[in-house]
Each structure stands twice: as structure tokens, then as C-alpha cells.
Amino acid sequence: MKKTKSLDALGPLQRTVLETVWECEEASAHQVRERSKHTRKLAYTTVLSAMQKLEKAGWLKHRAEGRMYIYSATQTRDQAGAGSVRGFLKRVFGGDARAVFQHLIREGDLTEDDLQEMRKMIEDKKAEVQS
């Protein structure tokens, strides 16, 4: 199994497949195809190929259930998102988290609720660091 890359490196079809597997927790190629048929008409072989490529790239793993493979994600959506955020932080802000924070405060359309939630996150982090 290869090391997974950033979510940003996935194409639209692979993203759709991975999102569907996350939603279902585990799914066969047939289930993914059925769930995505309202947005895209995909051939079974196209979905299966995407799932196999995602497995080769380390995003999915499978288990056999009779003649069918059931796929599940190797990491949660949050874990994958954290990797993408770290990559973005490094690429765009040189790894400086304060610069991102400053940008969000200055340029973001933040409501009072957003600011209150950010204050709470900061206080929670301070308590965690002090323990």
C-alpha cells in the first residue's frame, strides 16, 4: 500500500467515490455506482477502476464478501482533511499558522458566533497546552 497523498490530488471521480465510501462507511462498487447515479451516470467498470486506483494509492482497503469486494476508507474524512490543510498551510503560508489566522480574521466574513467559537477553541487549546 502506498502512502496517501492530499485530497487535492484526487480527480472528481475519485473524490466522488471516496466521499460515497465515507458516507456509507463501507461499500461495493455497485453500491457506489447506485448512490452516485443521480448526479453522474457511471459504468460499473469505471467505478470499480476508480476504487482499485484509490486502493493502490492507499485511500481504500477491501475485504471479500463472497464474490464481491467491500471497500472501506483507510482514514476518516477528518484525518484526510487535516492532511490537506497541513499541505495548504505549508504551500500557501509557509507553514505559519498565525498567518492563516490573521488572514481569516482580516479577510473572513466572520459572524459574532464564529468569533465566539474561535475564542472557545483558543481557550480549549490553551487549557490543553497547560495540562
Backbone as CSV, one residue per row, in Angstrom:
resi,resn,N_x,N_y,N_z,CA_x,CA_y,CA_z,C_x,C_y,C_z
1,MET,0.839,-1.181,0.000,0.000,0.000,0.000,0.881,1.239,0.000
2,LYS,0.576,2.166,-0.893,1.318,3.424,-0.975,0.830,4.393,0.095
3,LYS,1.666,5.372,0.381,1.274,6.447,1.290,0.261,7.337,0.577
4,THR,-0.831,7.675,1.256,-1.853,8.512,0.651,-1.349,9.934,0.479
5,LYS,-1.806,10.562,-0.575,-1.463,11.952,-0.844,-2.612,12.830,-0.386
6,SER,-2.533,14.079,-0.698,-3.567,15.036,-0.339,-4.852,14.773,-1.111
7,LEU,-5.959,15.113,-0.495,-7.251,15.039,-1.186,-7.236,15.885,-2.454
8,ASP,-6.460,16.943,-2.434,-6.385,17.846,-3.586,-5.852,17.144,-4.827
9,ALA,-5.117,16.054,-4.637,-4.531,15.334,-5.762,-5.527,14.401,-6.448
10,LEU,-6.691,14.206,-5.842,-7.686,13.308,-6.427,-8.510,14.019,-7.485
11,GLY,-8.869,13.268,-8.502,-9.756,13.790,-9.539,-11.204,13.762,-9.065
12,PRO,-12.105,14.357,-9.833,-13.517,14.428,-9.434,-14.168,13.054,-9.211
13,LEU,-13.866,12.105,-10.077,-14.453,10.774,-9.920,-13.934,10.108,-8.649
14,GLN,-12.638,10.180,-8.424,-12.071,9.574,-7.222,-12.622,10.238,-5.962
15,ARG,-12.791,11.551,-6.006,-13.368,12.271,-4.864,-14.788,11.801,-4.594
16,THR,-15.576,11.659,-5.670,-16.957,11.193,-5.540,-16.999,9.808,-4.910
17,VAL,-16.142,8.919,-5.389,-16.094,7.551,-4.866,-15.706,7.567,-3.397
18,LEU,-14.658,8.296,-3.053,-14.192,8.346,-1.670,-15.248,8.953,-0.753
19,GLU,-15.878,10.021,-1.190,-16.945,10.647,-0.397,-18.082,9.646,-0.147
20,THR,-18.432,8.891,-1.166,-19.503,7.900,-1.028,-19.111,6.817,-0.036
21,VAL,-17.882,6.343,-0.107,-17.421,5.324,0.842,-17.443,5.894,2.261
22,TRP,-17.022,7.141,2.436,-17.075,7.761,3.760,-18.514,7.823,4.266
23,GLU,-19.442,8.220,3.398,-20.845,8.317,3.798,-21.411,6.961,4.204
24,CYS,-21.054,5.923,3.460,-21.591,4.580,3.716,-20.790,3.811,4.760
25,GLU,-19.611,4.264,5.079,-18.633,3.592,5.931,-17.950,2.431,5.215
26,GLU,-18.681,1.692,4.411,-18.100,0.695,3.520,-19.091,0.467,2.396
27,ALA,-18.552,0.122,1.217,-19.429,-0.019,0.054,-18.754,-0.843,-1.033
28,SER,-19.581,-1.494,-1.818,-19.105,-2.195,-3.011,-19.124,-1.212,-4.176
29,ALA,-18.517,-1.601,-5.272,-18.539,-0.751,-6.466,-19.981,-0.551,-6.929
30,HIS,-20.784,-1.591,-6.828,-22.190,-1.479,-7.226,-22.920,-0.446,-6.362
31,GLN,-22.682,-0.473,-5.050,-23.337,0.482,-4.156,-22.905,1.916,-4.453
32,VAL,-21.616,2.108,-4.713,-21.123,3.447,-5.045,-21.784,3.932,-6.329
33,ARG,-21.852,3.054,-7.317,-22.481,3.404,-8.604,-23.941,3.792,-8.398
34,GLU,-24.664,3.009,-7.608,-26.081,3.292,-7.358,-26.271,4.622,-6.637
35,ARG,-25.436,4.891,-5.655,-25.582,6.126,-4.873,-25.240,7.370,-5.683
36,SER,-24.361,7.221,-6.679,-23.947,8.400,-7.442,-24.686,8.535,-8.766
37,LYS,-25.632,7.634,-9.054,-26.290,7.680,-10.367,-27.209,8.890,-10.534
38,HIS,-27.640,9.505,-9.448,-28.478,10.697,-9.570,-27.671,11.933,-9.973
39,THR,-26.362,11.906,-9.779,-25.528,13.040,-10.179,-24.689,12.739,-11.418
40,ARG,-24.297,11.458,-11.583,-23.470,11.072,-12.730,-23.850,9.662,-13.159
41,LYS,-23.939,9.462,-14.459,-24.137,8.107,-14.979,-22.764,7.499,-15.178
42,LEU,-22.466,6.476,-14.390,-21.158,5.853,-14.446,-21.300,4.362,-14.720
43,ALA,-20.422,3.839,-15.532,-20.384,2.404,-15.765,-19.811,1.717,-14.528
44,TYR,-20.258,0.509,-14.267,-19.750,-0.262,-13.138,-18.237,-0.376,-13.205
45,THR,-17.710,-0.656,-14.388,-16.262,-0.840,-14.534,-15.498,0.454,-14.249
46,THR,-16.101,1.583,-14.551,-15.467,2.875,-14.268,-15.343,3.072,-12.759
47,VAL,-16.420,2.777,-12.039,-16.410,2.908,-10.577,-15.409,1.925,-9.970
48,LEU,-15.446,0.678,-10.440,-14.538,-0.337,-9.919,-13.085,0.065,-10.160
49,SER,-12.790,0.563,-11.331,-11.431,1.001,-11.654,-10.990,2.135,-10.725
50,ALA,-11.881,3.090,-10.480,-11.563,4.204,-9.576,-11.294,3.676,-8.165
51,MET,-12.089,2.708,-7.732,-11.903,2.143,-6.391,-10.579,1.390,-6.299
52,GLN,-10.236,0.667,-7.343,-8.965,-0.057,-7.353,-7.777,0.902,-7.325
53,LYS,-7.891,2.002,-8.065,-6.821,3.006,-8.051,-6.709,3.670,-6.690
54,LEU,-7.854,3.940,-6.058,-7.831,4.516,-4.715,-7.215,3.545,-3.710
55,GLU,-7.467,2.264,-3.914,-6.851,1.275,-3.029,-5.343,1.227,-3.243
56,LYS,-4.934,1.225,-4.490,-3.498,1.207,-4.797,-2.792,2.436,-4.231
57,ALA,-3.493,3.575,-4.207,-2.926,4.817,-3.692,-2.999,4.899,-2.165
58,GLY,-3.657,3.920,-1.535,-3.710,3.894,-0.082,-4.933,4.531,0.546
59,TRP,-5.887,4.955,-0.250,-7.094,5.588,0.281,-8.130,4.570,0.745
60,LEU,-8.211,3.440,0.059,-9.203,2.413,0.373,-8.522,1.086,0.660
61,LYS,-9.251,0.214,1.338,-8.854,-1.185,1.513,-10.117,-2.009,1.263
62,HIS,-9.953,-3.296,1.038,-11.144,-4.110,0.782,-11.089,-5.429,1.540
63,ARG,-12.268,-6.017,1.646,-12.408,-7.372,2.155,-13.362,-8.094,1.216
64,ALA,-13.170,-9.380,1.084,-14.033,-10.173,0.205,-15.283,-10.591,0.970
65,GLU,-16.402,-10.468,0.300,-17.673,-10.954,0.829,-18.311,-11.761,-0.293
66,GLY,-18.056,-13.057,-0.264,-18.459,-13.891,-1.394,-17.603,-13.525,-2.590
67,ARG,-18.266,-13.223,-3.697,-17.539,-12.832,-4.907,-17.380,-11.317,-5.025
68,MET,-17.876,-10.611,-4.023,-17.871,-9.151,-4.078,-16.805,-8.595,-3.130
69,TYR,-16.189,-7.478,-3.535,-15.272,-6.765,-2.656,-16.036,-5.624,-1.996
70,ILE,-15.843,-5.511,-0.693,-16.418,-4.405,0.073,-15.254,-3.501,0.473
71,TYR,-15.349,-2.233,0.069,-14.277,-1.273,0.305,-14.600,-0.392,1.501
72,SER,-13.558,-0.009,2.217,-13.681,0.969,3.294,-12.473,1.901,3.214
73,ALA,-12.633,3.060,3.799,-11.557,4.058,3.765,-10.480,3.699,4.780
74,THR,-9.254,4.037,4.456,-8.140,3.774,5.371,-7.962,4.889,6.390
75,GLN,-8.626,6.012,6.153,-8.597,7.108,7.118,-9.933,7.829,7.073
76,THR,-10.251,8.530,8.131,-11.513,9.255,8.195,-11.447,10.514,7.332
77,ARG,-12.605,11.093,7.094,-12.673,12.350,6.354,-11.881,13.428,7.095
78,ASP,-11.983,13.458,8.420,-11.256,14.454,9.217,-9.749,14.272,9.090
79,GLN,-9.285,13.026,9.142,-7.852,12.770,9.001,-7.361,13.216,7.622
80,ALA,-8.112,12.890,6.594,-7.719,13.281,5.238,-7.754,14.794,5.081
81,GLY,-8.772,15.425,5.657,-8.872,16.880,5.592,-7.729,17.568,6.309
82,ALA,-7.321,16.995,7.432,-6.201,17.573,8.188,-4.929,17.558,7.347
83,GLY,-4.717,16.483,6.609,-3.547,16.419,5.724,-3.600,17.481,4.647
84,SER,-4.788,17.707,4.103,-4.934,18.739,3.077,-4.694,20.127,3.653
85,VAL,-5.191,20.351,4.853,-4.998,21.659,5.496,-3.519,21.890,5.779
86,ARG,-2.836,20.845,6.277,-1.391,20.987,6.529,-0.644,21.316,5.238
87,GLY,-1.014,20.644,4.149,-0.376,20.906,2.859,-0.639,22.324,2.388
88,PHE,-1.882,22.771,2.520,-2.256,24.128,2.143,-1.492,25.147,2.990
89,LEU,-1.450,24.912,4.293,-0.734,25.805,5.209,0.727,25.928,4.807
90,LYS,1.341,24.810,4.508,2.753,24.813,4.121,2.956,25.489,2.766
91,ARG,2.101,25.159,1.811,2.239,25.662,0.444,1.953,27.156,0.342
92,VAL,0.898,27.608,0.988,0.445,28.994,0.805,1.003,29.945,1.866
93,PHE,1.157,29.453,3.088,1.573,30.332,4.177,2.919,29.942,4.777
94,GLY,3.676,29.109,4.074,4.992,28.709,4.558,4.950,27.999,5.901
95,GLY,3.821,27.382,6.221,3.687,26.651,7.478,3.334,27.520,8.675
96,ASP,3.117,28.800,8.465,2.856,29.745,9.560,1.356,29.796,9.872
97,ALA,0.944,29.099,10.931,-0.470,29.045,11.315,-0.999,30.425,11.715
98,ARG,-0.149,31.240,12.330,-0.594,32.595,12.709,-0.976,33.423,11.494
99,ALA,-0.237,33.234,10.393,-0.548,33.984,9.173,-1.932,33.602,8.645
100,VAL,-2.278,32.333,8.745,-3.618,31.893,8.324,-4.665,32.524,9.220
101,PHE,-4.422,32.465,10.511,-5.355,33.037,11.480,-5.563,34.533,11.217
102,GLN,-4.464,35.243,11.018,-4.551,36.677,10.733,-5.350,36.929,9.462
103,HIS,-5.108,36.111,8.457,-5.841,36.259,7.192,-7.337,36.036,7.420
104,LEU,-7.686,34.995,8.166,-9.098,34.722,8.430,-9.763,35.862,9.194
105,ILE,-9.053,36.403,10.168,-9.618,37.497,10.961,-9.802,38.748,10.105
106,ARG,-8.788,39.080,9.304,-8.851,40.310,8.494,-9.787,40.181,7.297
107,GLU,-9.732,39.062,6.624,-10.430,38.925,5.346,-11.715,38.108,5.411
108,GLY,-11.901,37.367,6.494,-13.062,36.488,6.587,-14.336,37.239,6.886
109,ASP,-15.423,36.684,6.430,-16.753,37.202,6.744,-17.232,36.507,8.012
110,LEU,-16.677,36.885,9.144,-16.949,36.193,10.393,-18.096,36.850,11.139
111,THR,-18.989,36.012,11.628,-20.099,36.499,12.445,-19.662,36.515,13.901
112,GLU,-20.482,37.090,14.735,-20.202,37.082,16.172,-20.141,35.646,16.683
113,ASP,-21.006,34.786,16.175,-20.978,33.361,16.564,-19.660,32.709,16.163
114,ASP,-19.173,33.028,14.957,-17.886,32.484,14.504,-16.768,32.908,15.448
115,LEU,-16.756,34.190,15.785,-15.711,34.715,16.667,-15.795,34.081,18.054
116,GLN,-17.009,33.907,18.560,-17.189,33.275,19.865,-16.680,31.836,19.835
117,GLU,-16.970,31.117,18.769,-16.498,29.734,18.648,-14.973,29.687,18.553
118,MET,-14.395,30.638,17.838,-12.932,30.700,17.742,-12.315,30.988,19.113
119,ARG,-12.932,31.892,19.870,-12.444,32.186,21.224,-12.460,30.919,22.081
120,LYS,-13.548,30.156,21.983,-13.664,28.926,22.759,-12.583,27.927,22.333
121,MET,-12.337,27.805,21.035,-11.292,26.893,20.564,-9.927,27.308,21.105
122,ILE,-9.671,28.616,21.128,-8.396,29.117,21.647,-8.276,28.794,23.135
123,GLU,-9.335,29.020,23.888,-9.317,28.727,25.324,-9.127,27.227,25.567
124,ASP,-9.803,26.403,24.793,-9.647,24.943,24.921,-8.207,24.523,24.618
125,LYS,-7.621,25.114,23.588,-6.243,24.788,23.221,-5.273,25.240,24.312
126,LYS,-5.518,26.432,24.871,-4.669,26.920,25.956,-4.701,25.958,27.140
127,ALA,-5.889,25.495,27.499,-6.039,24.563,28.612,-5.315,23.245,28.312
128,GLU,-5.395,22.795,27.066,-4.718,21.558,26.658,-3.202,21.710,26.754
129,VAL,-2.671,22.842,26.307,-1.228,23.083,26.327,-0.724,23.186,27.768
130,GLN,-1.524,23.794,28.648,-1.118,23.983,30.034,-1.171,22.707,30.867
131,SER,-1.931,21.692,30.404,-2.030,20.443,31.187,-0.867,19.537,30.984
